[in-house]
Each structure stands twice: as structure tokens, then as C-alpha cells.
Amino acid sequence: MKKIRIVIAFVLMAVLMTGITIVTNSQNLKNMFMSAISSDKKDESIVATVDGEKIYQYEIDAHLIFTQMQRANLPDDEKDSVKEYTAQEILENRIESIVLVNEAKRQGIKCDYKEAKNYIKDSYDMIMEANDENTIFLKEYLINSELSENEYLQLATESHYRALLKAKLMENFYKENGNDLKTEEYEKYKNELIRNADIKIKSSAFGLPQVVSDN
């Protein structure tokens, strides 16, 4: 089950690297997040499948709480800098991400995995050496998710690599179709890929249809 923590692992790393303090004044939010990712409490019910890849309820829960924690530490006039996602938006983003990564792989796109691995290791070391609130939070994350340091680094590297694949897919699209294309053209391309993917929603909790696509 550890493989499905890939996205959460890298999102956590990415936010910590921005310097945003994750420790929130709301202990309740922190407890909710740790519960969402803990091996014995997390909800492993499947909410969707995308070309056979499963999306679990606890992924949605953890992302939702995590964004709330980010916003909780910001002054009121800065809260808009961190988007307040709904569960439905988080699920839709996960679906889109999987579809784009699969398309990149289908096209034979490759990125430098070693570079991704080094970036994550350097970022991890920087956070740990800071010995601040974010260091404590990351250590608590590892304990609650029952991940060793090496396992976490592997998951975060895989997630970063997936992000690089998506970026390369977009770069290739503009190269092949003209760099002067508007953003809307790439959005149309993504939407077409999503429409053609085999996407099944297993839960109606987010107000989405039971089956988005079933080709």
C-alpha cells in the first residue's frame, strides 16, 4: 500500500521547500492529517480508478486537510495565495495527473531519474538540517505513515519524476503544435485525453457521476 502515498509524499516535500511553516495553530487539523495518513487509521476505500490505477479515499482526505493546514498559518490577507480546494477538485486533479503521466509514458517520454532523485535528497537534507517546525512535522509524518527515510525518498522521487513527465509532455505539445498556441489549446488537449481514458468513479461522495468514462 505504500506506493499510493507517492503524491502525498512529494506534495509535502514541495510545500516544506517553499519555507511555509506547516505546523498550525489548530492541533485538530494536524491530528486529522496524521490520522489520514497513518497505516492503521487511514481510509483505504477506493474512490476512483484511472486506467486501472486506484485512487484511495485517504489520498483525498490528506490533501484536503493539508491545504487547510497551509492556509491556517497565513494572515487573512495572504490566505488567497493558497487555494482552498474541495474534495472534488482534488479528485479531479489526481485523475488528470494520472492521465497525463500515462500519456507521457505512452509517447515514450523520459526524464532524468537520477536528477529527480538528487533534487529530492538535497531538499530532504535541507529540511532536516533546518531543525525547525517543518523538520518536526516531516519526522512525525514519517512515523505516522510508517515510512523509513529511504522509502519516503523513493516515493517522493517517483512523484517528482511523474511531475517532470507531465511538464515534458506539455513542452512537447507546444513544440509540435507551435509555441504561440494559447493555454486554452493545451487545456483542450488534456480534456480530450481525459475523455478517452478509462475512468471510473467508485463513490458519489464528491457529486461526480459513477462512471466518467468507460472506453
C-alpha positions as CSV (number, residue, x, y, z in Angstrom):
1,M,0.0,0.0,0.0
2,K,3.0,2.3,0.4
3,K,3.2,3.1,-3.3
4,I,-0.1,5.0,-3.2
5,R,1.5,7.5,-0.8
6,I,3.7,8.8,-3.6
7,V,1.7,12.0,-4.3
8,I,1.2,12.9,-0.7
9,A,4.9,12.4,0.0
10,F,6.0,14.8,-2.8
11,V,3.4,17.4,-2.1
12,L,4.6,17.5,1.5
13,M,8.2,17.9,0.4
14,A,7.3,20.6,-2.2
15,V,5.5,22.7,0.3
16,L,8.1,22.4,3.0
17,M,10.7,23.6,0.5
18,T,8.8,26.8,0.0
19,G,9.5,27.8,3.5
20,I,5.9,27.8,4.5
21,T,5.5,26.7,8.2
22,I,3.2,23.7,8.2
23,V,2.8,23.5,12.0
24,T,-0.6,25.0,12.5
25,N,-2.3,26.7,15.5
26,S,-5.0,24.1,15.0
27,Q,-3.9,20.9,16.7
28,N,-7.1,19.4,15.5
29,L,-6.1,19.8,11.8
30,K,-2.7,18.4,12.5
31,N,-4.2,15.4,14.2
32,M,-6.7,14.9,11.4
33,F,-3.8,14.9,8.8
34,M,-1.7,12.4,10.7
35,S,-4.7,10.2,11.2
36,A,-5.5,10.4,7.5
37,I,-2.0,9.0,6.5
38,S,-1.5,6.6,9.4
39,S,-1.3,3.0,8.4
40,D,-3.9,1.8,11.0
41,K,-6.4,4.6,10.7
42,K,-6.4,5.8,7.0
43,D,-9.5,5.1,4.9
44,E,-8.3,2.7,2.1
45,S,-11.7,2.6,0.3
46,I,-11.3,3.2,-3.5
47,V,-12.9,6.3,-4.8
48,A,-11.9,6.0,-8.4
49,T,-9.7,4.1,-10.9
50,V,-7.9,5.7,-13.9
51,D,-6.8,3.2,-16.5
52,G,-6.6,0.7,-13.7
53,E,-4.7,2.8,-11.2
54,K,-6.5,3.2,-7.9
55,I,-7.2,6.5,-6.1
56,Y,-7.9,6.0,-2.4
57,Q,-10.1,8.0,0.0
58,Y,-7.2,8.8,2.3
59,E,-5.3,10.4,-0.5
60,I,-8.2,12.9,-0.9
61,D,-8.6,13.3,2.8
62,A,-4.9,14.0,3.4
63,H,-4.7,16.5,0.5
64,L,-7.8,18.3,1.7
65,I,-6.6,18.7,5.3
66,F,-3.1,19.6,4.2
67,T,-4.2,22.6,2.2
68,Q,-6.3,23.7,5.1
69,M,-3.2,23.5,7.3
70,Q,-1.3,25.7,4.9
71,R,-4.0,28.3,4.9
72,A,-4.4,28.2,8.7
73,N,-0.9,29.7,9.3
74,L,-1.3,32.6,6.9
75,P,-2.6,36.1,7.8
76,D,-6.1,36.8,6.4
77,D,-4.8,39.0,3.6
78,E,-2.5,36.2,2.4
79,K,-4.8,33.2,2.5
80,D,-5.8,33.7,-1.1
81,S,-2.2,32.7,-2.0
82,V,-3.0,29.1,-1.1
83,K,-6.0,27.7,-3.0
84,E,-8.7,26.2,-0.8
85,Y,-9.5,23.0,-2.7
86,T,-12.7,21.0,-2.4
87,A,-12.6,17.2,-2.3
88,Q,-14.0,17.1,-5.8
89,E,-11.2,19.3,-7.1
90,I,-8.6,17.2,-5.5
91,L,-10.0,14.1,-7.0
92,E,-10.2,15.7,-10.5
93,N,-6.6,16.9,-10.2
94,R,-5.5,13.3,-9.3
95,I,-7.4,11.9,-12.2
96,E,-5.9,14.5,-14.6
97,S,-2.4,13.8,-13.2
98,I,-2.6,10.0,-13.8
99,V,-4.0,10.5,-17.3
100,L,-1.1,12.9,-18.3
101,V,1.6,10.6,-16.8
102,N,0.1,7.6,-18.7
103,E,0.1,9.6,-21.9
104,A,3.7,10.7,-21.4
105,K,4.7,7.1,-20.9
106,R,2.7,6.0,-23.9
107,Q,4.6,8.5,-26.1
108,G,7.9,7.2,-24.7
109,I,8.8,10.4,-22.9
110,K,11.6,10.0,-20.4
111,C,13.3,12.4,-17.9
112,D,16.4,12.2,-15.9
113,Y,15.5,10.0,-12.9
114,K,18.9,10.5,-11.3
115,E,18.4,14.2,-11.4
116,A,15.0,13.8,-9.8
117,K,16.5,11.6,-7.1
118,N,19.3,14.1,-6.3
119,Y,16.8,17.0,-6.1
120,I,14.6,15.2,-3.6
121,K,17.6,14.1,-1.5
122,D,19.0,17.6,-1.4
123,S,15.6,19.0,-0.5
124,Y,15.1,16.5,2.2
125,D,18.5,17.1,3.7
126,M,17.9,20.9,3.7
127,I,14.6,20.4,5.6
128,M,16.1,18.1,8.1
129,E,19.2,20.2,8.7
130,A,17.0,23.3,9.4
131,N,15.8,21.7,12.6
132,D,12.7,23.8,12.8
133,E,8.9,23.3,12.9
134,N,8.9,21.8,9.4
135,T,11.6,19.3,10.4
136,I,9.5,18.1,13.3
137,F,6.4,17.9,11.1
138,L,8.2,15.8,8.5
139,K,9.5,13.4,11.1
140,E,6.0,13.0,12.5
141,Y,4.8,12.3,9.0
142,L,7.4,9.5,8.6
143,I,6.4,8.0,11.9
144,N,2.7,8.1,11.3
145,S,2.9,6.8,7.7
146,E,5.4,4.1,8.8
147,L,7.8,5.1,6.1
148,S,11.6,4.8,6.6
149,E,13.7,7.6,5.3
150,N,14.7,5.6,2.2
151,E,11.1,4.7,1.5
152,Y,10.0,8.3,1.8
153,L,12.8,9.5,-0.5
154,Q,11.9,6.8,-3.1
155,L,8.2,7.8,-3.1
156,A,8.9,11.5,-3.3
157,T,11.4,10.9,-6.1
158,E,8.8,8.9,-8.1
159,S,6.3,11.6,-7.6
160,H,8.8,14.3,-8.7
161,Y,9.6,12.2,-11.7
162,R,5.9,12.0,-12.6
163,A,5.7,15.8,-12.4
164,L,8.7,16.1,-14.7
165,L,7.0,13.7,-17.2
166,K,3.9,15.9,-17.2
167,A,6.0,19.0,-17.8
168,K,7.8,17.3,-20.7
169,L,4.5,16.3,-22.2
170,M,3.3,19.9,-22.2
171,E,6.7,21.1,-23.6
172,N,6.5,18.6,-26.4
173,F,2.9,19.6,-27.2
174,Y,3.9,23.2,-27.7
175,K,6.9,22.3,-29.7
176,E,4.9,20.1,-32.1
177,N,1.9,22.4,-32.4
178,G,3.6,25.9,-32.2
179,N,4.9,27.7,-29.2
180,D,2.5,30.6,-29.9
181,L,-0.5,28.4,-29.0
182,K,-2.7,29.7,-26.3
183,T,-3.1,27.9,-23.0
184,E,-6.6,27.0,-23.9
185,E,-5.3,24.7,-26.6
186,Y,-3.4,22.6,-24.2
187,E,-6.4,22.5,-21.9
188,K,-8.5,21.1,-24.8
189,Y,-5.8,18.5,-25.4
190,K,-5.8,17.5,-21.7
191,N,-9.6,17.3,-21.7
192,E,-9.6,15.1,-24.7
193,L,-7.1,12.7,-23.1
194,I,-9.3,12.5,-20.0
195,R,-12.4,11.8,-22.1
196,N,-10.6,8.9,-23.8
197,A,-9.3,7.4,-20.6
198,D,-10.9,4.6,-18.7
199,I,-12.1,6.5,-15.6
200,K,-14.5,5.0,-13.1
201,I,-15.7,6.9,-10.0
202,K,-16.4,4.4,-7.2
203,S,-18.0,6.9,-4.9
204,S,-20.6,9.6,-5.4
205,A,-19.4,11.5,-2.3
206,F,-18.0,14.3,-4.4
207,G,-21.1,14.8,-6.6
208,L,-19.4,13.2,-9.6
209,P,-21.1,10.6,-11.8
210,Q,-20.3,6.9,-11.0
211,V,-18.6,6.5,-14.4
212,V,-16.8,9.4,-16.0
213,S,-15.5,7.4,-19.0
214,D,-15.5,3.7,-19.8
215,N,-14.0,3.2,-23.2
